[in-house]
Amino acid sequence: MSAALRAVAARYGNAARLYRRLWAPAMVALSRPLIRALPLERNDLVADLGCGVGAIGARLARRARGVVGLDVAEGMLKRTPPEVVPVAADIARLPLGDQTIDGAFSTFALQHCPRPGSVFAGVARALKPGGFVGTATWGTDHHEIGGVYDVLEELFARHRIPADSSGLKTYHDKVDEPSKISRFATNAGLVVERAWFARSTYTWTKAVFIGWATTMGPFGRRLAEAPEPVRARLIEDLHNDLAPLGPDAYRWTPECVYVIALKE
Ligand SMILES: C[S@@+](CC[C@H](N)C(=O)[O-])C[C@H]1O[C@@H](n2cnc3c(N)ncnc32)[C@H](O)[C@@H]1O
């Protein structure tokens, strides 16, 4: 395994418990347009590529014969629900036999792959004829502005918390448009059925937003580096500054990219 992939596995593996509680609900909400549109049938065996804690796979398992969840982070796989069969693997080197699955999907994982084309090539090989692959990725506008995000930005600036220097190298720009994903699918011999942008909505609860902002993601990582008294003051201020905000301030509407392709 490359050092970069080991870093991905460590980052997600170590954050898995928090991820399931604080981040997976957002991923489910933002994956909904894809979940609804996948041409899944009752008897299908499907693979969830970069499944994380299996939150999306668990939803699709209700409509399928079986879901295999592949992920490089064993800490994430340990937390998958019983209806998702966990497999430790690099999705760019799929350990699935030729023409063994009816479908595959991947939500918010492809941005970690330096060569998304190899994921599509592996999927095209593993799909049975008539099978499908569906992806959800970030568009270019994550829309982390307004409402609670402005409060957070202002607070981190006021407390002079330095920028996040420990971000993983990602490849968002390779998968942030329907046309880019479509090209990977087409080059792998698949036929694009649908490729679209949509702004999906996730509404944080106050407790989950504070939990996320102070323990994980870019803000949580920045805060982890701050001296304890600064950290404690910022968290206290965050509670106070969020107090006057109504529920609309907690709505997040990032632009996402959804693609469905078929193997003929
Ligand atoms: C943002 S999480 C998304 C998890 C899940 N799909 C969801 O929507 O909640 C990205 C996941 O992709 C996994 N991942 C990234 N690169 C991978 C690779 N090359 N092979 C397997 N898993 C990978 C990470 O370990 C992580 O669990």
The ligand as an SDF file (V2000), in Angstrom:
LIG
                    3D

 27 29  0  0  0  0  0  0  0  0999 V2000
  -15.6290   10.6780    3.0220 C   0  0  0  0  0  0  0  0  0  0  0  0
  -15.5460    8.9560    3.3290 S   0  0  0  0  0  0  0  0  0  0  0  0
  -17.0630    8.3800    2.5580 C   0  0  0  0  0  0  0  0  0  0  0  0
  -17.5440    7.1110    3.2070 C   0  0  0  0  0  0  0  0  0  0  0  0
  -18.9320    6.6530    2.7440 C   0  0  0  0  0  0  0  0  0  0  0  0
  -18.9590    6.3310    1.3400 N   0  0  0  0  0  0  0  0  0  0  0  0
  -19.9620    7.7040    3.0650 C   0  0  0  0  0  0  0  0  0  0  0  0
  -20.5850    8.2490    2.1200 O   0  0  0  0  0  0  0  0  0  0  0  0
  -20.1430    7.9930    4.2570 O   0  0  0  0  0  0  0  0  0  0  0  0
  -14.3220    8.3650    2.1970 C   0  0  0  0  0  0  0  0  0  0  0  0
  -14.0220    6.8730    2.4120 C   0  0  0  0  0  0  0  0  0  0  0  0
  -13.2650    6.3920    1.3070 O   0  0  0  0  0  0  0  0  0  0  0  0
  -12.2650    5.5130    1.7940 C   0  0  0  0  0  0  0  0  0  0  0  0
  -11.2100    5.4450    0.7720 N   0  0  0  0  0  0  0  0  0  0  0  0
  -10.5040    6.4570    0.2510 C   0  0  0  0  0  0  0  0  0  0  0  0
   -9.6570    6.0010   -0.6940 N   0  0  0  0  0  0  0  0  0  0  0  0
   -9.8560    4.6660   -0.7820 C   0  0  0  0  0  0  0  0  0  0  0  0
   -9.2860    3.6350   -1.5850 C   0  0  0  0  0  0  0  0  0  0  0  0
   -8.3610    3.8820   -2.5220 N   0  0  0  0  0  0  0  0  0  0  0  0
   -9.7300    2.3780   -1.4070 N   0  0  0  0  0  0  0  0  0  0  0  0
  -10.6860    2.0960   -0.4830 C   0  0  0  0  0  0  0  0  0  0  0  0
  -11.2570    3.0370    0.3040 N   0  0  0  0  0  0  0  0  0  0  0  0
  -10.8460    4.3070    0.1560 C   0  0  0  0  0  0  0  0  0  0  0  0
  -11.8500    6.1380    3.1100 C   0  0  0  0  0  0  0  0  0  0  0  0
  -11.1850    5.2280    3.9370 O   0  0  0  0  0  0  0  0  0  0  0  0
  -13.2000    6.5940    3.6600 C   0  0  0  0  0  0  0  0  0  0  0  0
  -13.8050    5.6030    4.4370 O   0  0  0  0  0  0  0  0  0  0  0  0
  1  2  1  0
  2  3  1  0
  2 10  1  0
  3  4  1  0
  4  5  1  0
  5  6  1  0
  5  7  1  0
  7  8  2  0
  7  9  1  0
 10 11  1  0
 11 12  1  0
 11 26  1  0
 12 13  1  0
 13 14  1  0
 13 24  1  0
 14 15  1  0
 14 23  1  0
 15 16  2  0
 16 17  1  0
 17 18  1  0
 17 23  2  0
 18 19  1  0
 18 20  2  0
 20 21  1  0
 21 22  2  0
 22 23  1  0
 24 25  1  0
 24 26  1  0
 26 27  1  0
M  CHG  2   2   1   9  -1
M  END
$$$$
